[in-house]
Amino acid sequence: KCLRRVMQADGPQCVPFYPHEHVQRRSDLGLADLSAQVVADVEARQLDPLQFERARRAIRTHHGDQKLLVLSDLEIAKALRVVESQGGKVVATLAGLLLFGRGEDLLRHVPTHRAAFQVVDEKADVRMNDFFTAPLLETIEAVESRFDARNDEKEVLVGMISVPIPSYSREAFREATLNALLHRDFSQLGVVHVQWHPDHLLITNPGGFLAGIGPHNVLSHEPRPRNPRLYAAMNRLGLVEYTA
């Protein structure tokens, strides 16, 4: 049997270390990239052309790698390293499914991928509760559209010029949302929550800090994405910055 050491209320103890926790622990230590795992049942030809068009639009809008725009869907997938050759076939990785997969394949092979946009009132009652299981680019668009619909602007007079100031920065919101979606632990069940409260936004995701990173050094520690293959692909699309 396999045990792990944990700190309980009454002191350190040994508890069962289950097989599904091994993957999570390797991910926390940076020894495994779940997003690079091959999904042998899904060939590249089964990926959704509509999601590739979303990727091209993201490249144009966010100034991503322009060289990708002249490539076919399969060539884009290969350039982003979200497909692999296996047994004479080209099959998707987890990152490939998350970016370009069809809904039914995502639900079957990545049931942990789920996001929610919620509006919470002063009494902590949930007034809107929209859930998303679509590929990442489509999910981001859906979440941002709901954010934009509620992000009011106030006119501030600067000298003789009236300047519109939004309640929240759209760029900061996108970065926080992307970080929550891309750095979540896909080995855990759970939901990426974006909650709109009357006086603040709350964005959370499943999974803790990677080993060696905590609240004391999260701002100064060198970048360590939890899902490097997925993060690198999104970087080439222009949606996130990547520092090696």
N, C-alpha and C positions, 0 to 999 in steps of 0.2 A: 504494500500500500504506500501511498505518497502523502506526506504531511507537509504543512507549512506553519511557520511560527507567526503568531499574531498577538497583539496586545489586547486583552480583554479587561473588563472593569475590575476583575479580581487578580489581575496580573497576566504575564505572558503564558500562552498555552499553544499546544499543537492541535491543529484542526485539519480535517481532510482537504487535500489539494486536488480538486476534481479535474478531469481531462479538459473540459471546456475553459477552465481557468488558466491552463498552461498557455493557450494562445494569447489570452489577455495579458498575462505576465510578460511574455516575450515581446509583445507590442509595447508595453510600458517601459521595458528596458531598451527599446530601440533595436531589438534583435530580429524582429519580424515586421514585414510590411504587408498588412492584410490586403491593401489595395492592389498589390502586385500578384496576388494569388490568381491562378488560372481557373476559369469556370468552363470546364471541358464540354459541358452540354450546350453551350451557346457559341455558335460559329459567328465569325465577323459578318457574314452575309445576313444574319438575323438582326443586326443592329438597326436602329431607327433612322432613316434618312432625314427626318424632320429635326432630330437633335443635332445632326451634322450641320444643318442650315442655321440652327441657333448658335452653334460654335463659330461659324463663319461671321455671323452678325456680331457676336461678341468680339471677335478679332478686329473687325472694322470699327466698332464703337469704342473699344478700350485700348486700341493700338497694340494689339498682340502681334505675334509672329506673322508678318504679312506673307511670308513664303508659303504658309499653309493654304492660302486662299486659292492657289492654282492647282491644288492636289485633289484627287478624287476622295470619296469617303474612306475607302480602304487605305489609301495612302496617308490620309490625315491620322487615322487610327494607328497606323504603323509608326508614323513620325512622333506621335504623342506617347508611344510605347504602351498603349492600352489594349493591345492584342498580342498574342504569342503564337508561334507555329508549334503544333503538337500533333504527332501522329499523322503528318501529311495534311493537316487542316490548320486554318487560321482561326483561333478561338479567342474569346474575350477574356480579359482579366476583370477583377472586381471593379477596378477603376473604369474600365471600358463600359461595364454595365451601368455604373453610376452616372456616367456622362452620356452614353448613347443607347442604353438598353431600352427595350420596350417594357411597358408597364407590367405585363404578365410575367416576364422574365425577372424583373426586379423583385416582384412580390415572392416569386418562387425561390430565388437564389440569394437575395439580400433582404430578408424580412426585417432586419434591424434598421433599414433606412426609412426614416419617418420624420417629418417636420410639422410644426403647428404654429399658426398665427392666432393669438388670442387677445381679445380686448377685455380688460378687467376693470370694473367700476370701483367707486369709493368703498363699497361694502364687500369688496373681494368677490363679487359675483361675476361669472364669465358671460359676457354679452356676445362675444363672437368666438367661435371655436372651429377654425378651418384646419383640416389636416391634409398633408400632401405626401404622396409616395411616388411622384413622378421623378424622372431623371433630374440631376442637380441643376442644370441650366434652366429647365422649365420651372423647377421649384423656386429658384432664386427670383425669377421673373414674377411668379405669383405672390411671393412674400413682399417683394418691393412694390408691387402695384397696390397692395393693401396698406403698406406704410405710406406711400405717396398720398393716398386718399385721406389720410388722417394727419399728415404733417402740415399743420397750419403755418402761415407766415404772418409776421407782424411788421408793419412799416415803421422804420426808425429814421428820424431826420438827422442826417449828418451834414452840417452846414446848410446848404440850400438844396441838398439832394436827399430824396427819400429812398432808403435802401430796404428791400424786403429781407427779413431775417427769419428763417424757418425755425420751428421748435427744436428740430434735430438735424444735424448734418447728414445729408444723404450718403456722402462718401464714407463717413464714419459708420453709419448703419450698415452699409454694404460690407465693409471690411469685417465688422463684428459678426454679421450673419454668415459670411463666407468662412470665417475662422471656426464658428460653431459647427458648420456643416462638414468642413474638410478635416477638422481635427477630432471629430467624434470617434469613439471606440466602436467600430462596427462588429466587434465580437459580443457586445452587450445589447440586450433589448432596452429600448428607451426611445425617447422622442427629443429632437431638437426643438426647444420651445422659444418662440419670440412672443413676449407678452407686453402689450401696450397698457400701462397703468396711467391713471390720471396725472401723476407727477414724475414718472420715470419709465424707461424701457428696461426690460429684463430679458436677457438672452442666455440660455443655458443649453448644455449638451451632455450626453452620457460619457463618462470617462473622466478620470482625474488627471493630475499632472504626470508627465513622463518622469522616469527615475532620474533624480538629480536636479529636478526643477520644482520649485515651490513658490509660494507667495513672496518669499524673501529675495528671490533672484529672477523671477519670471521676466522682468523688464531688461535685465542685463545679460541673461544667459544667451549663448549663441542659438540661432534658430534650429529647432529640431521638430520638423513636422511629424505627426503621428502616422500619416499615410503618405510617404514621400512620392510614390508613383502618381497618385491622384493630384497631389499638390503641384508637382512639376508640370503635369498636363494643364492644369488651370493657369499656371504661370505663363505658359506659351500662348494661351488664349487671351492673356492680358488682364485677367480678373484678379490675380494676386501677385505680390512681389515675392521673389525668392532670393535669399542670400545664402550661398553655400558656405 
